[in-house]
């Protein structure tokens, strides 16, 4: 039986794929759990409409992410921390710290999208990567100064 997957399934395929499965597997597992629908003209048409809608949404999100990337490219954050001898920090700069600094500047991003390549444990200037969208990344200059 041919079915159209409604969700990503590890061993079968990704959402929207048409796969051939045994009748019992489709009737007893996939259909009751709303993981797949029968392969016919009506479901194909509704799937195409859904794909077009998600593509439009992704394009809008990408445009917003690119605008935010332009803003971030011009931004320079200053984070003040307690430090000891040889400019070593008491603790380290974490994505949470960068997240709070960005919020103070009025820029809202997901905390998980802030990527610090190596732990920041000294005073200085660092570039921190922010992933705004799957295809859009931007680095932010972070100045770590003595409190």
FIDRENTOR-844113 format. One line per 8 residues: their letters; for each residue x, y, z of C-alpha. Coordinates in Angstrom, 2 decimals, padded with zeros to 5 digits, always signed. Example, Ala and Ser with C-alpha at 12.3 -4.5 7.8 and 13.67 -1.06 7.14 Angstrom:
AS	+012.30 -004.50 +007.80 | +013.67 -001.06 +007.14 $
END
This chain:
XXXXXXXX	+000.00 +000.00 +000.00 | +001.28 +003.48 -000.83 | +001.04 +006.10 +001.90 | +002.09 +009.73 +002.34 | +003.99 +010.41 +005.54 | +002.67 +013.23 +007.73 | +005.70 +013.22 +010.05 | +009.35 +012.27 +009.84 $
XXXXXXXX	+009.83 +008.60 +010.67 | +013.35 +007.29 +011.21 | +013.31 +004.18 +009.06 | +010.61 +005.16 +006.55 | +011.28 +008.69 +005.40 | +010.58 +012.37 +005.86 | +007.33 +014.28 +006.01 | +005.66 +014.44 +002.60 $
XXXXXXXX	+007.42 +011.37 +001.18 | +005.40 +008.70 -000.58 | +006.43 +005.25 +000.59 | +005.19 +001.72 +000.09 | +004.38 -000.23 +003.27 | +002.48 -003.38 +004.12 | -001.29 -003.02 +004.46 | -001.42 -004.11 +008.11 $
XXXXXXXX	+001.34 -001.70 +009.14 | -000.51 +001.19 +007.52 | -003.96 +000.24 +008.91 | -002.88 -000.74 +012.41 | +000.01 +001.63 +013.13 | +000.42 +004.57 +010.76 | -003.20 +005.62 +010.20 | -004.44 +005.43 +013.84 $
XXXXXXXX	-001.44 +007.47 +015.05 | -001.93 +010.04 +012.25 | +001.59 +009.39 +010.95 | +000.46 +008.80 +007.37 | -002.51 +009.09 +005.02 | -003.48 +006.95 +002.03 | -001.87 +007.90 -001.28 | -004.58 +009.40 -003.50 $
XXXXXXXX	-005.24 +012.54 -005.56 | -006.98 +014.42 -002.75 | -004.19 +013.94 -000.21 | -001.55 +014.80 -002.82 | -003.34 +018.07 -003.56 | -003.68 +018.99 +000.12 | -000.01 +018.12 +000.66 | +001.05 +020.46 -002.17 $
XXXXXXXX	-001.00 +023.29 -000.66 | +000.58 +022.66 +002.73 | +004.11 +022.62 +001.22 | +003.53 +025.94 -000.55 | +002.25 +027.50 +002.67 | +005.27 +026.33 +004.68 | +007.64 +027.55 +001.95 | +006.09 +031.03 +002.12 $
XXXXXXXX	+006.43 +031.05 +005.90 | +010.08 +029.95 +005.69 | +010.82 +032.71 +003.18 | +009.28 +035.32 +005.49 | +011.26 +034.00 +008.46 | +014.47 +034.05 +006.42 | +013.89 +037.68 +005.37 | +013.36 +038.65 +009.02 $
XXXXXXXX	+016.48 +036.73 +010.02 | +018.54 +038.51 +007.35 | +017.32 +041.90 +008.61 | +018.23 +040.92 +012.16 | +021.65 +039.76 +010.90 | +022.30 +043.23 +009.46 | +021.44 +044.74 +012.84 | +023.70 +042.28 +014.67 $
XXXXXXXX	+026.61 +042.93 +012.31 | +026.66 +046.57 +013.39 | +026.21 +045.78 +017.08 | +028.96 +045.58 +019.67 | +028.07 +044.24 +023.13 | +029.89 +045.11 +026.34 | +029.81 +042.62 +029.20 | +031.41 +043.54 +032.52 $
XXXXXXXX	+032.67 +040.76 +034.78 | +034.76 +040.47 +037.93 | +038.32 +039.53 +037.11 | +041.45 +038.61 +038.99 | +045.13 +038.45 +038.22 | +046.25 +038.36 +034.58 | +042.75 +039.42 +033.43 | +041.23 +036.01 +034.22 $
XXXXXXXX	+037.50 +036.09 +034.89 | +035.84 +034.70 +037.99 | +033.63 +032.30 +036.02 | +033.08 +032.50 +032.29 | +030.87 +034.14 +029.70 | +028.00 +031.81 +028.80 | +025.30 +031.96 +026.12 | +022.95 +033.09 +028.91 $
XXXXXXXX	+025.15 +036.14 +029.53 | +025.14 +037.03 +025.83 | +021.38 +036.43 +025.69 | +020.79 +038.90 +028.52 | +023.07 +041.49 +026.92 | +021.20 +041.18 +023.62 | +017.86 +041.57 +025.42 | +019.12 +044.76 +027.05 $
XXXXXXXX	+019.87 +046.07 +023.55 | +016.30 +045.21 +022.50 | +017.23 +042.24 +020.31 | +015.38 +039.03 +020.99 | +016.91 +035.75 +019.83 | +016.65 +032.19 +021.06 | +019.13 +031.36 +023.80 | +020.02 +028.08 +022.10 $
XXXXXXXX	+021.01 +029.86 +018.90 | +023.99 +031.57 +020.57 | +027.14 +029.53 +019.89 | +030.35 +030.19 +021.80 | +033.23 +028.36 +020.09 | +035.49 +028.20 +023.15 | +034.84 +029.22 +026.75 | +035.45 +032.93 +027.35 $
XXXXXXXX	+037.52 +033.17 +030.53 | +039.64 +036.30 +029.95 | +039.05 +039.97 +029.32 | +039.14 +041.01 +025.68 | +037.18 +041.14 +022.44 | +035.47 +038.02 +021.12 | +033.24 +037.09 +018.19 | +030.21 +035.03 +019.15 $
XXXXXXXX	+028.11 +033.31 +016.48 | +024.32 +033.64 +016.49 | +022.32 +031.26 +014.29 | +019.16 +033.10 +013.33 | +017.83 +030.69 +010.71 | +019.12 +027.46 +009.16 | +020.77 +029.47 +006.39 | +021.53 +032.69 +008.28 $
XXXXXXXX	+024.41 +033.06 +010.75 | +025.92 +036.25 +012.10 | +028.76 +036.96 +014.49 | +028.44 +039.55 +017.24 | +031.43 +041.37 +018.70 | +031.51 +041.01 +022.49 | +033.78 +043.19 +024.62 | +034.51 +041.63 +028.01 $
XXX	+035.62 +044.37 +030.43 | +036.58 +044.55 +034.09 | +033.77 +045.37 +036.52 $
END
